[in-house]
Amino acid sequence: MKDLFVISLALLFFGCGYQLQSTKKPLNLNISSISIPMIKSPSSSLGFEARLTKMIRQRFIDHSCLKIVPEDQADAVLVAEIIEVKREPISYTVRQGSYELTNSRWLKVKMAARLIDRRTGDVVWKAILRERAAYNVAAQAPDPLLTRYNEQRAFENIGRQLAERVYLRTMERF
């Protein structure tokens, strides 16, 4: 019985072709440092680019061995720009049959990003990344502060998703 368990465990870890791998260093990329300059944004959502830049940097600090350094000292530079921020209604409430109030909205963010090998100038990867998050609008008792708070939480959710995707593209190459 013990032998069967050991064989089953060995097949589980070695039989399917997948390997457990540390994500502390980039896969198939020889860099030890990265620069992550402030993300550019034409958006009217002030401060989002600073928070997103911080989230991406923090993701690399928490989960990799790469040093975050100024651009002139880095092996690679991550360049990103918010291309578009859109708000689209999801649901409505009809008031007295004459007009509609939005109950919830989609917040959609589109970002262009690329990793450049600073030593050669080659683009290691580039992508257009899209993320969205829903948030509630304070329609029953209109409260712009509550709606703004909900929108900020949606931005934070999108920021975490984008940070994860940039990190995985750089470290795991997918």
LOZA-28181 format. One line per 3 residues: number of its first residue (from 0); for each residue x, y negated, z of N, C-alpha, C. Coordinates in nm, 2 decimals. Each point is the difference from the previous one (the first is absolute). Example, Ala and Ser with C-alpha at 12.3 -4.5 7.8 and 13.67 -1.06 7.14 Angstrom:
LOZA-28181
0	1.32 0.57 0.78 -0.09 -0.12 0.00 0.09 -0.12 0.00 | -0.04 -0.11 -0.07 0.09 -0.11 0.00 -0.08 -0.11 0.08
***
This chain:
LOZA-28181
0	0.08 0.12 0.00 -0.08 -0.12 0.00 0.09 -0.13 0.00 | 0.10 0.01 0.08 0.09 -0.12 0.00 0.07 -0.02 -0.13 | 0.04 0.11 -0.07 0.06 -0.01 -0.13 -0.09 -0.06 -0.10
3	-0.13 0.03 0.00 -0.10 -0.05 -0.09 -0.01 -0.15 0.02 | 0.00 -0.04 0.13 -0.01 -0.15 0.03 0.12 -0.07 -0.06 | 0.12 0.05 0.02 0.12 -0.06 -0.05 0.00 -0.01 -0.15
6	-0.04 0.11 -0.07 -0.01 0.00 -0.14 -0.10 -0.10 -0.05 | -0.12 -0.01 0.06 -0.10 -0.09 -0.04 0.05 -0.15 0.02 | 0.06 -0.02 0.11 0.06 -0.14 0.02 0.10 -0.03 -0.10
9	0.09 0.09 -0.04 0.10 -0.02 -0.10 -0.06 -0.03 -0.14 | -0.10 0.07 -0.03 -0.07 -0.02 -0.13 -0.07 -0.13 0.00 | -0.06 -0.04 0.11 -0.06 -0.13 0.01 0.09 -0.12 -0.03
12	0.12 0.01 0.06 0.09 -0.11 -0.01 0.09 0.01 -0.13 | 0.03 0.12 -0.05 0.09 0.01 -0.11 -0.06 0.05 -0.12 | -0.11 0.06 0.00 -0.06 0.07 -0.11 -0.07 -0.09 -0.10
15	-0.04 -0.11 0.03 -0.08 -0.08 -0.09 0.08 -0.10 -0.08 | 0.13 -0.02 0.03 0.08 -0.09 -0.07 0.01 -0.14 0.06 | -0.09 -0.03 0.09 0.01 -0.13 0.07 0.10 0.01 0.11
18	0.06 -0.12 0.03 0.11 0.00 0.10 -0.04 -0.12 0.10 | 0.03 0.03 0.13 -0.02 -0.11 0.09 0.13 -0.09 -0.01 | -0.03 -0.13 0.00 0.11 -0.09 -0.03 -0.01 -0.12 0.09
21	0.11 -0.05 0.05 0.00 -0.12 0.07 -0.02 -0.12 -0.09 | -0.08 -0.09 0.04 -0.03 -0.12 -0.09 0.08 -0.12 0.05 | 0.11 0.02 0.07 0.08 -0.11 0.05 0.08 -0.06 -0.11
24	0.04 0.08 -0.10 0.08 -0.05 -0.11 -0.08 0.01 -0.13 | 0.02 -0.09 -0.10 -0.08 0.01 -0.12 0.04 0.13 -0.08 | -0.10 0.06 -0.06 0.02 0.12 -0.08 0.06 -0.04 -0.14
27	0.11 0.06 -0.04 0.06 -0.03 -0.13 0.04 -0.15 -0.02 | 0.03 -0.07 0.10 0.04 -0.14 -0.01 0.11 -0.03 0.10 | 0.11 -0.04 -0.04 0.12 -0.02 0.08 0.00 -0.15 0.05
30	-0.08 -0.03 0.10 0.01 -0.13 0.06 0.00 0.01 0.15 | 0.06 -0.10 0.06 0.00 0.00 0.15 -0.06 -0.12 0.06 | -0.03 -0.10 -0.09 -0.06 -0.12 0.04 -0.10 -0.05 -0.10
33	-0.10 -0.08 0.05 -0.10 -0.05 -0.09 -0.03 -0.15 0.05 | -0.03 -0.08 -0.10 -0.05 -0.13 0.03 -0.15 -0.01 -0.03 | -0.08 -0.06 0.08 -0.14 -0.01 -0.02 -0.04 -0.15 0.02
36	0.02 -0.08 -0.11 -0.03 -0.14 0.01 -0.15 -0.02 0.02 | -0.04 -0.12 0.04 -0.14 -0.04 0.02 -0.08 0.03 -0.13 | -0.11 0.07 0.01 -0.09 0.03 -0.11 -0.06 -0.13 -0.05
39	0.00 -0.02 -0.13 -0.06 -0.12 -0.06 -0.15 0.02 -0.01 | -0.07 -0.11 0.00 -0.15 0.01 -0.01 -0.06 -0.13 -0.05 | -0.08 0.01 -0.11 -0.08 -0.12 -0.03 -0.13 -0.01 0.07
42	-0.02 0.09 0.09 -0.13 0.02 0.07 -0.02 -0.12 0.09 | -0.13 -0.03 0.02 -0.04 -0.10 0.10 -0.01 0.06 0.14 | 0.03 0.12 0.02 -0.01 0.07 0.13 0.14 -0.03 0.07
45	0.01 -0.11 0.06 0.13 -0.04 0.06 0.04 0.09 0.10 | 0.13 0.04 0.00 0.06 0.08 0.10 0.00 0.15 -0.03 | -0.08 0.04 -0.09 -0.01 0.15 -0.03 0.14 0.05 -0.05
48	0.06 -0.08 -0.09 0.13 0.04 -0.05 0.11 0.02 0.11 | -0.01 -0.09 0.09 0.10 0.02 0.12 -0.03 0.12 0.08 | -0.13 0.02 0.03 -0.03 0.12 0.07 0.03 0.13 -0.07
51	-0.03 0.00 -0.13 0.03 0.12 -0.09 0.15 0.02 0.00 | 0.08 -0.10 -0.02 0.15 0.01 0.00 0.04 0.06 0.13 | -0.05 -0.04 0.11 0.04 0.05 0.13 -0.04 0.15 0.01
54	-0.12 0.03 -0.05 -0.04 0.14 0.01 0.09 0.10 -0.08 | 0.04 -0.05 -0.12 0.09 0.08 -0.08 0.13 0.02 0.06 | 0.06 -0.11 0.05 0.13 0.00 0.07 -0.01 0.10 0.12
57	-0.11 -0.02 0.08 -0.01 0.09 0.12 -0.01 0.14 -0.04 | -0.07 0.04 -0.11 -0.01 0.14 -0.04 0.14 0.05 -0.03 | 0.09 -0.07 -0.06 0.13 0.04 -0.03 0.08 0.01 0.13
60	-0.01 -0.09 0.09 0.07 0.00 0.13 -0.04 0.12 0.08 | -0.13 0.03 0.01 -0.05 0.11 0.08 0.03 0.13 -0.06 | 0.01 0.02 -0.13 0.00 0.13 -0.06 0.12 0.03 -0.09
63	0.10 -0.08 -0.01 0.11 0.03 -0.08 0.13 -0.05 0.07 | 0.11 0.05 -0.06 0.13 -0.04 0.04 0.06 -0.12 -0.08 | -0.08 -0.05 -0.09 0.04 -0.12 -0.08 0.01 -0.12 0.09
66	0.11 -0.08 -0.03 0.01 -0.13 0.07 -0.07 -0.10 -0.08 | -0.08 -0.09 0.07 -0.06 -0.11 -0.06 0.09 -0.12 0.01 | 0.05 -0.04 -0.12 0.10 -0.11 -0.01 -0.04 -0.11 -0.09
69	0.08 -0.11 0.00 -0.03 -0.10 -0.10 0.03 0.05 -0.14 | -0.06 -0.06 -0.10 0.01 0.04 -0.14 0.14 0.02 -0.05 | 0.09 -0.10 0.03 0.14 0.01 -0.05 0.08 0.11 0.07
72	-0.05 0.07 0.10 0.07 0.11 0.06 -0.06 0.13 -0.02 | -0.11 0.00 -0.07 -0.08 0.13 -0.02 0.04 0.08 -0.12 | -0.02 0.13 0.02 0.02 0.09 -0.11 -0.12 0.00 -0.10
75	-0.12 -0.03 0.06 -0.12 -0.01 -0.08 -0.09 -0.11 0.05 | -0.08 -0.05 -0.09 -0.09 -0.11 0.04 -0.14 0.03 -0.04 | -0.09 -0.01 0.09 -0.14 0.03 -0.02 -0.07 -0.14 -0.04
78	-0.05 -0.01 -0.12 -0.06 -0.13 -0.04 -0.15 0.03 -0.02 | -0.08 -0.08 0.07 -0.15 0.02 -0.01 -0.07 -0.13 -0.01 | -0.12 0.01 -0.07 -0.08 -0.12 -0.01 -0.15 0.04 0.00
81	-0.08 -0.07 0.08 -0.14 0.02 0.00 -0.05 -0.07 -0.13 | -0.07 0.08 -0.08 -0.05 -0.05 -0.13 -0.14 -0.05 0.01 | -0.08 0.07 0.08 -0.14 -0.03 0.01 -0.06 0.04 0.14
84	-0.08 -0.09 0.05 -0.08 0.04 0.12 -0.15 -0.04 -0.04 | -0.08 0.11 0.01 -0.14 -0.02 -0.04 -0.09 0.04 0.11 | -0.12 -0.06 0.01 -0.10 0.04 0.10 -0.13 0.03 -0.08
87	-0.05 0.12 0.01 -0.12 0.04 -0.07 -0.11 0.05 0.10 | -0.12 -0.04 -0.02 -0.11 0.05 0.09 -0.02 0.15 -0.02 | -0.03 0.06 0.12 -0.04 0.14 0.00 -0.15 0.02 0.02
90	-0.05 -0.07 0.10 -0.14 0.01 0.03 -0.07 -0.14 0.03 | -0.13 0.00 -0.01 -0.07 -0.13 0.02 -0.12 0.03 0.09 | -0.05 -0.11 0.06 -0.13 -0.01 0.07 -0.08 -0.10 -0.07
93	-0.13 0.03 -0.04 -0.09 -0.09 -0.06 -0.07 -0.08 0.11 | 0.00 -0.13 -0.01 -0.06 -0.09 0.10 -0.13 -0.06 -0.07 | -0.11 0.04 0.06 -0.13 -0.06 -0.04 -0.02 0.01 -0.15
96	0.06 0.10 -0.07 -0.02 0.02 -0.14 0.06 -0.11 -0.09 | 0.07 -0.10 0.06 0.04 -0.11 -0.09 0.15 0.00 -0.02 | 0.08 0.05 0.09 0.15 0.00 -0.02 0.06 0.12 0.08
99	0.12 0.03 -0.04 0.07 0.11 0.06 0.12 -0.04 0.08 | 0.02 0.07 0.11 0.12 -0.03 0.08 0.09 0.12 -0.01 | 0.13 -0.02 -0.01 0.10 0.11 0.00 0.02 0.06 0.14
102	-0.01 0.13 0.01 0.02 0.07 0.13 0.15 0.04 0.01 | 0.05 0.05 -0.11 0.14 0.05 0.00 0.06 -0.03 -0.14 | 0.14 0.00 0.01 0.07 -0.03 -0.13 0.12 0.09 -0.01
105	0.05 0.02 -0.12 0.13 0.06 -0.03 0.10 -0.11 0.00 | 0.11 0.02 0.06 0.12 -0.09 -0.02 0.10 0.09 -0.08 | 0.03 -0.05 -0.12 0.09 0.07 -0.09 0.13 -0.08 -0.02
108	0.11 0.07 0.01 0.13 -0.06 -0.02 0.08 0.08 -0.10 | 0.05 -0.08 -0.10 0.09 0.06 -0.10 0.14 -0.06 0.01 | 0.10 0.09 0.01 0.14 -0.05 0.02 0.09 0.07 -0.10
111	0.09 -0.08 -0.05 0.11 0.06 -0.09 0.12 0.01 0.09 | 0.07 0.11 -0.01 0.12 0.03 0.08 0.10 0.07 -0.09 | 0.13 -0.03 0.03 0.11 0.08 -0.06 0.12 0.00 0.09
114	0.07 0.11 -0.01 0.13 0.02 0.07 0.11 -0.01 -0.10 | 0.09 -0.09 0.03 0.11 -0.03 -0.09 0.13 0.04 0.07 | 0.08 0.08 -0.08 0.14 0.04 0.05 0.08 -0.12 -0.02
117	0.04 -0.07 0.10 0.08 -0.13 -0.01 0.13 0.02 -0.06 | 0.06 0.12 0.01 0.14 0.02 -0.05 0.00 0.01 -0.15 | -0.11 0.06 -0.06 -0.01 0.02 -0.15 -0.10 -0.09 -0.06
120	-0.09 -0.05 0.07 -0.11 -0.08 -0.05 -0.12 0.08 -0.06 | 0.02 0.14 0.01 -0.11 0.09 -0.05 -0.12 -0.01 0.09 | -0.12 0.02 -0.06 -0.12 0.01 0.07 -0.02 0.15 0.04
123	0.00 0.03 0.13 -0.01 0.14 0.05 -0.14 0.04 -0.02 | -0.10 -0.08 0.04 -0.14 0.03 -0.02 -0.07 -0.13 0.00 | -0.12 0.00 -0.07 -0.09 -0.12 0.00 -0.14 0.06 -0.01
126	-0.09 -0.08 0.05 -0.14 0.04 0.01 -0.09 -0.11 0.02 | -0.12 0.01 -0.04 -0.11 -0.09 0.04 -0.09 0.08 0.10 | 0.00 -0.05 0.12 -0.07 0.07 0.11 -0.13 -0.07 0.03
129	-0.11 0.08 0.01 -0.13 -0.06 0.03 -0.05 0.07 0.13 | -0.05 -0.08 0.09 -0.07 0.05 0.12 -0.12 -0.08 0.03 | -0.09 0.06 0.07 -0.12 -0.07 0.04 -0.05 0.05 0.14
132	-0.07 -0.09 0.06 -0.06 0.03 0.13 -0.13 -0.08 0.01 | -0.10 0.07 0.07 -0.13 -0.06 0.02 0.00 -0.08 0.13 | -0.08 -0.11 0.01 -0.02 -0.07 0.12 -0.14 -0.05 0.01
135	-0.05 -0.02 0.12 -0.13 -0.05 0.03 -0.01 -0.15 0.00 | -0.11 -0.05 -0.06 -0.02 -0.14 0.00 -0.11 -0.03 0.11 | 0.02 -0.10 0.08 -0.09 -0.03 0.10 -0.12 -0.07 -0.06
138	-0.09 0.08 -0.06 -0.12 -0.06 -0.08 -0.12 -0.03 0.09 | -0.02 0.09 0.10 -0.13 -0.02 0.08 0.01 -0.13 0.08 | 0.11 -0.02 0.06 0.02 -0.13 0.07 0.13 -0.06 -0.05
141	-0.01 -0.07 -0.11 0.12 -0.05 -0.07 0.11 -0.05 0.10 | 0.11 0.06 0.00 0.11 -0.04 0.09 0.13 0.01 -0.09 | 0.05 -0.11 -0.05 0.11 0.01 -0.09 0.13 0.05 0.07
144	0.01 -0.03 0.13 0.12 0.05 0.07 0.00 0.16 0.01 | -0.12 0.06 0.02 -0.01 0.14 0.01 0.03 0.06 -0.14 | -0.05 -0.06 -0.10 0.02 0.05 -0.14 0.15 -0.02 -0.03
147	0.06 -0.10 0.03 0.15 -0.03 -0.02 0.08 0.11 0.08 | -0.04 0.03 0.12 0.07 0.10 0.08 -0.01 0.14 -0.07 | -0.12 0.03 -0.05 -0.02 0.13 -0.07 0.09 0.00 -0.13
150	0.00 -0.11 -0.07 0.08 0.00 -0.12 0.15 0.01 0.04 | 0.05 -0.06 0.10 0.14 0.02 0.04 0.03 0.14 0.04 | -0.09 0.07 0.06 0.02 0.14 0.03 0.01 0.08 -0.13
153	-0.08 -0.03 -0.10 0.00 0.07 -0.13 0.14 -0.03 -0.06 | 0.05 -0.12 0.01 0.13 -0.03 -0.05 0.11 0.08 0.07 | -0.01 0.02 0.13 0.09 0.08 0.07 0.00 0.14 -0.04
156	-0.12 0.05 -0.03 -0.02 0.14 -0.04 0.07 0.02 -0.14 | -0.03 -0.10 -0.09 0.06 0.01 -0.13 0.16 -0.01 0.01 | 0.04 -0.09 0.09 0.15 -0.02 0.01 0.07 0.13 0.05
159	-0.07 0.07 0.09 0.06 0.13 0.04 0.00 0.10 -0.11 | -0.10 0.01 -0.08 -0.01 0.09 -0.12 0.11 -0.04 -0.10 | 0.02 -0.13 -0.03 0.10 -0.04 -0.10 0.14 0.03 0.06
162	0.02 -0.03 0.13 0.13 0.03 0.05 0.04 0.15 -0.01 | -0.10 0.08 0.03 0.02 0.15 -0.01 0.04 0.04 -0.14 | -0.08 -0.06 -0.10 0.03 0.04 -0.14 0.13 -0.05 -0.05
165	0.04 -0.12 0.04 0.14 -0.05 -0.04 0.11 0.09 0.07 | -0.02 0.03 0.12 0.09 0.08 0.07 0.02 0.14 -0.07 | -0.11 0.06 -0.03 0.00 0.14 -0.06 0.06 -0.01 -0.14
168	-0.03 -0.10 -0.07 0.06 -0.02 -0.14 0.16 -0.01 0.01 | 0.04 -0.07 0.10 0.14 -0.02 0.02 0.07 0.12 0.06 | -0.05 0.06 0.10 0.06 0.11 0.07 -0.02 0.14 -0.06
171	-0.13 0.02 -0.03 -0.04 0.14 -0.05 -0.01 0.00 -0.15 | 0.00 -0.12 -0.07 -0.01 -0.01 -0.14 -0.13 0.05 -0.06 | -0.11 -0.02 0.07 -0.13 0.02 -0.06 -0.10 -0.10 0.05
***
